[in-house]
Structure formats: C-alpha cells, structure tokens
Amino acid sequence: MIISSEISASPCGKQWKSINWKSVEVAVLKLQMRIAKAIRENKHGKAKSLQWILTHSKAAKLLAVKRVSQNKGSKTPGVDGIVWSTDSRRMAAVNQLSRKGYKAKPLRRIYIPKKNGKLRPLGIPCMVDRAQQALHLLALEPISETLADPNSYGFRPNRCVADAIQQCFICLCKKSSAKWVLEGDIKACFDKIGHQWLIDNIPTDKRMLKQWLGCGFIDKGVFCRTEEGTPQGGIISPTLMLLTLAGLEDFIKSKIPTKADKIHFISYADDFVITGASKEVLVNKVKPLVSEFLRERNLTLSEEKTHITHIKDGFDFLGFNIRKYKRKLLTKPSNSNVLLFVQNMRQLIRKHPTIKVEELIRMMNPKLRGWANYYSFSAAKRIFSYVNSQVFQALWRWANRRHPNKSKKWIAKKYFFSRNGYWRFQGKQIIAGMECAFNLVEISRIPICRHNKIKGATTPYDPEYATYLNERKVCKTSRNSWNTPVMLAL
C-alpha cells in the first residue's frame, strides 16, 4: 500500500503526511526497470504501453508533485503566481494531475548572468506544467539512460563531473595516448534544438511534448511564440537535450573505426572533448562528422568555444585544466575558476563588515566545502593552500578594519586560534549549554583522493548494476566524512 487505509476521510494535508514514500519509489522504479528492459530488447511497443501505465499511476503522480514542490526552485512561481507550499495543495495537485483537458501555460522569462557578462534566458513553467513534465520524465528517463552514450556524464543519475574528468585522464595519461584534443561546445544548444526532430524522435507522449515545446513565453508582459529549442527552466529539458545528442559517440566511431586514430569521446551536457592521434584527424574527419550529426538536429558548433589543442598546451574542461607536463598528466582547477572563487570570497567578506563572526563562518563554510568537494579528486593541494592563504589574508584585513585602534596581537587573539602551527578563524556558539568553538573550514587540509570512475554501461534501471551502485554510494559517503562542521568544546 502506498497510502495508509485510514486517510480516505482525512484532510488533504494529513493524507500527504501519511504517504509511505519508500513504497512509492519502489513502485515507480519497478515500472521504470520494465521500460528499460523493453528498450534493451527492442520492444518499443511494450515500452510505450508501460510508459502510459506509469504516467497514469498514482505513485508516479505523487513522486512528480513531491519533486516539483520540494526542490530548490519550488518557491519560484510561473506566470500564474501559484506555488504548492502546503501539504493540502500538494495532495490536491496529485488528484488534479490529468492528461485529459490539460493545456500548457506560457513560460515566465527571466535572465541570469553568465561568466562572460552576457545574460542566460530561463523559462519558468507553472507548477502544474512542472509536475506534468516531472511525471513524464519518470517514464522517459529509463529510455534516455539506456540509449545515452556510455561516456556522456551530464544530467544523468549517479554520474558527475568527476567521472568525466577521470575519463579524460584515462584516455590521455599514457605515453601512447592521443596527443590532440578537440574541445567542442554547441551554440545555444537548449535554444536551437529543432522542434520537429524532437517530436519525431523523442519516445514520449507526443501531445504533451508539442504543448511544452510550443507554449511560448511572456517576457516583460509581452507574449512570444517558441519556434525552436526547449526551455532551460523546464525539468524535462535536460533529458530532451541528452536524447538529442545520444548516439554522437557511436556515430563518430562508426565512421572512423581505426584504432590508430585514437578517437575517444567524453561529454558533459553540451560540452564535449574528442581525442585524436593528430590535428589533421580532428580537423578533416572528426569535426565535419560532428557538424553533420548536429545539423540534422538544427544545431551548430560554437566557433568561438571550439578549439583543437595539443595536450602539452593543455585545455580547460568543466572548470579543470588538463595538461601533460613532460610525461605526466595532471588535472588541476583552472586558473580562471580559482581567481573567480577567490574574488567572490573577498567580496563576501567585504560586504559584511559588521556581521557576527559565527554568521560569517556559516555563510563561508558551505561555499568553501562545495568548491573543495568539486576539486578534491584532482591535483589541487597547492591551489587549496593558495586559496586558504588568500581567504586568511582577507579575513585578517576584515578584522583589522573592525578594530582600527587595537593591536595586532589583540585582534589575533580575538578572531584566530592557533593549534599545531595552524591559525584558524573561529567563532563561538552555545550547544547544549556548552560554549563551543565554531571554526572556518580549512580547505588546505582536505585530503586529495583519486575518483573511481563509474562504469560506462552502468544504469540504475538494470538490476545487474544494483549491487555495484550501492557499493559506490557507501564509498562516496565515507569519503565525504571530512565534510562535517568542526565544533570543539572550549
């Protein structure tokens, strides 16, 4: 049973609280695994029938509403201004989530800044449209996982940037490895995907897909139609993009089958790298093939971001610099990302000249932990020490500005604590009636551990890999044990 038997007469809010979410997830996963199995066996008609059953099941509707009403963007409304902020609204939404009579509303267009100073457009769907997309995503994701390229790592469960970087290391680290790399980037990938190609090739409910693609958007009170692309704020959009690019790796390798060319493909979302034995192979063979594959989908390569580089010169990929120094390949945080992070930390400290020490630490620690987690499997020890030093200097200047009439010794004693030769910025807080030290994270002391890349064929919708994925989950939890806040009794 998904819901307890005595809730039928209860209010909607109590019904939502009494749901057994573990049973819901198990019920949905069973159907998803059957869909994936049907695709592996080329039984596309059976997969379509199972998709229909899943999208009309109560369990899938519950899971879809939970996802869109409790995720990071759940408090951002669409054009109707509605959010599902209470349990009763969520339960009512489940009961009203139906394909019959459904019509998608226009998106709310907002803009967020990019690193290069330009603005990235986002389309924010209404809550009911998000829930419908999340519902059909549950039925589409098993297919995308089955059909996706083995070395594609973006927007996929159990895969991350670390897997993509480690695959780059594996393909380039040996003496006999490829020496040239094509860094590819697709121009406005989300905004330019052809609608007709999506409708003809994406294995999902065509009526629903047409509505999401052609619903239009409202920008500054003006309605605009959408003739191409998928909204970057839509839950299902990353999977649509993943399926659009699925098959690129096999397409290239089928056209260039010789091992002497040393072709390897690694992608993350719309960014990818392709290795080659020579520059001529990448220019004359690989790049035309990529353009041919993308042209069918109404996509093109970004000329300003697509480069061919020798491994000794190095290249940047997903915030990492990958370069071979003599015979040794190193993956390190890219200089631009390091400088940007240091600049952001300095700005954060400067913007809060009078804040309590404890509050400043609470604001800084998640940023430091997150940034260090991202790079903790690379050759980042020296860079971590550099960042730690820059943060220490910024905090020292911050402390001196707060107390211009105090001595350096007094300031050091008030804000910093020395233990075993390490100076730590710390505050104090009361926990269970005891005064404890609350320390700033020191990323220079974080251990560097090589990442164990996921197997290329792994998918959570194949029972063959269930044990393997559980073991990886346990290893990841133990590896991140350093991530807990440091609190010492005074």
C-alpha positions, 0 to 999 in steps of 0.5 A: 500500500502506498497510502495508509487505509485510514486517510480516505476521510482525512484532510488533504494535508494529513493524507500527504503526511501519511504517504509511505514514500519508500513504497512509492519509489519502489513502485515507480522504479519497478515500472521504470526497470520494465521500460528499460528492459523493453528498450534493451530488447527492442520492444518499443511497443511494450515500452510505450504501453508501460510508459502510459501505465506509469504516467497514469499511476498514482505513485508516479503522480505523487513522486512528480508533485513531491519533486516539483514542490520540494526542490530548490526552485519550488518557491519560484512561481510561473506566470500564474503566481501559484506555488504548492507550499502546503501539504493540502495543495500538494495532495490536491495537485496529485488528484488534479494531475490529468492528461485529459483537458490539460493545456500548457501555460506560457513560460515566465522569462527571466535572465541570469548572468553568465561568466562572460557578462552576457545574460542566460534566458530561463523559462519558468513553467507553472507548477502544474506544467512542472509536475506534468513534465516531472511525471513524464520524465519518470517514464522517459528517463529509463529510455534516455539512460539506456540509449545515452552514450556510455561516456556522456556524464551530464544530467544523468543519475549517479554520474558527475563531473568527476567521472568525466574528468577521470575519463579524460585522464584515462584516455590521455595519461599514457605515453601512447595516448592521443596527443590532440584534443578537440574541445567542442561546445554547441551554440545555444544548444537548449535554444536551437534544438529543432522542434520537429526532430524532437517530436519525431524522435523523442519516445514520449507522449507526443501531445504533451511534448508539442504543448511544452515545446510550443507554449511560448513565453511572456517576457516583460508582459509581452507574449512570444511564440517558441519556434525552436529549442526547449526551455532551460527552466523546464525539468524535462529539458535536460533529458530532451537535450541528452536524447538529442545528442545520444548516439554522437559517440557511436556515430563518430566511431562508426565512421572512423573505426581505426584504432590508430586514430585514437578517437575517444569521446567524453561529454558533459551536457553540451560540452564535449572533448574528442581525442585524436592521434593528430590535428589533421584527424580532428580537423578533416574527419572528426569535426565535419562528422560532428557538424553533420550529426548536429545539423540534422538536429538544427544545431551548430558548433560554437566557433568561438568555444571550439578549439583543437589543442595539443595536450602539452598546451593543455585545455580547460574542461568543466572548470579543470585544466588538463595538461601533460607536463613532460610525461605526466598528466595532471588535472588541476582547477583552472586558473580562471575558476580559482581567481573567480572563487577567490574574488567572490570570497573577498567580496563576501567578506567585504560586504559584511563588515559588521556581521557576527563572526559565527554568521560569517563562518556559516555563510563561508563554510558551505561555499568553501566545502562545495568548491573543495568537494568539486576539486578534491579528486584532482591535483589541487593541494597547492591551489587549496593552500593558495586559496586558504592563504588568500581567504586568511589574508582577507579575513585578517584585513576584515578584522583589522578594519573592525578594530582600527585602534587595537593591536595586532596581537589583540585582534589575533587573539580575538578572531584566530586560534592557533593549534599545531602551527595552524591559525584558524578563524573561529567563532563561538556558539552555545550547544547544549549549554556548552560554549563551543568553538565554531571554526572556518573550514580549512580547505588546505587540509582536505585530503586529495583522493583519486575518483573511481570512475563509474562504469560506462554501461552502468544504469540504475534501471538494470538490476545487474548494476544494483549491487555495484551502485550501492557499493559506490554510494557507501564509498562516496559517503565515507569519503565525504566524512571530512565534510562535517562542521568542526565544533570543539568544546572550549 
